[in-house]
């Protein structure tokens, strides 16, 4: 019974991550994120999202750091090109969903 509950819980987590992947790409497009960032491949203006996910893999505080960076903007982490602030035009819940989607890559 414990094994079955563990499998169900693991499946729920995987489905939740799939939901982020399904919902956040259109959200990132609508919010203008994909004008400067690619999902993978060639860097546009900012780093591609797979490189961002790789950089923060295993960092327990990555989500909070990235949310703050997306909201306030900044430069220097990935080079001299500044990222503009995305708050208040992008809702906090949307920023969180996009960041979780990126980190799940």
C-alpha positions in Angstrom: 0.0 0.0 0.0 2.8 2.4 0.8 4.5 1.7 -2.5 1.2 2.5 -4.3 0.8 5.8 -2.4 4.4 6.7 -3.3 3.8 6.0 -6.9 0.7 8.1 -6.9 2.5 11.0 -5.2 5.3 10.8 -7.7 2.9 10.8 -10.6 1.1 13.9 -9.2 4.4 15.7 -9.0 5.3 14.8 -12.6 1.8 15.9 -13.8 2.2 19.2 -12.0 5.5 19.8 -13.7 3.9 18.9 -17.0 1.1 21.5 -16.3 3.8 24.2 -15.8 5.4 23.2 -19.1 2.0 23.3 -20.9 0.8 26.6 -19.3 3.9 28.7 -19.0 5.2 28.8 -22.6 2.2 30.8 -23.8 2.4 32.9 -20.6 6.1 33.6 -21.4 5.2 34.5 -25.0 2.4 36.8 -23.9 4.6 38.5 -21.3 7.3 39.2 -23.8 9.9 36.9 -22.3 10.6 35.0 -25.5 11.5 38.2 -27.4 14.8 38.1 -25.5 15.2 34.5 -24.3 15.1 31.2 -26.3 14.0 28.0 -24.7 17.2 26.3 -25.9 19.7 26.8 -28.6 21.2 30.2 -29.6 21.2 33.0 -27.1 19.1 35.9 -28.3 19.7 38.9 -25.9 19.5 37.0 -22.6 20.4 33.4 -21.9 18.3 30.5 -23.1 16.1 28.9 -20.5 17.8 25.5 -20.5 21.1 27.2 -19.6 19.4 29.1 -16.8 17.9 25.8 -15.5 21.3 24.1 -15.6 22.9 27.0 -13.8 20.4 26.9 -10.9 20.0 23.1 -10.7 20.2 22.0 -7.1 20.0 25.5 -5.8 17.2 25.5 -3.2 16.9 29.3 -3.3 16.9 29.6 -7.1 13.1 30.1 -7.4 13.1 33.1 -5.0 16.2 34.6 -6.6 14.9 34.3 -10.1 11.5 35.7 -9.1 13.2 38.7 -7.6 15.4 39.2 -10.7 12.5 38.9 -13.1 10.4 41.4 -11.1 13.2 44.0 -10.6 15.3 43.4 -13.6 19.1 43.7 -13.5 22.3 42.9 -15.3 25.7 41.3 -14.8 24.6 37.7 -14.1 24.7 36.7 -17.7 26.6 39.6 -19.2 26.3 43.3 -19.7 22.8 43.3 -21.4 20.3 44.6 -18.8 17.0 42.8 -18.3 14.2 45.3 -17.7 11.9 45.0 -14.7 8.8 43.0 -15.4 6.7 44.2 -12.5 4.0 45.5 -12.4 3.1 44.7 -16.0 3.5 40.9 -15.4 1.5 39.6 -12.4 3.4 37.9 -9.5 1.6 34.6 -10.0 2.6 34.6 -13.7 6.2 35.4 -12.9 6.2 32.5 -10.4 4.7 30.1 -13.0 7.3 31.1 -15.6 10.2 30.7 -13.2 9.0 27.3 -12.1 8.6 26.3 -15.8 12.2 27.4 -16.5 13.6 25.6 -13.5 11.8 22.4 -14.4 13.7 22.2 -17.7 
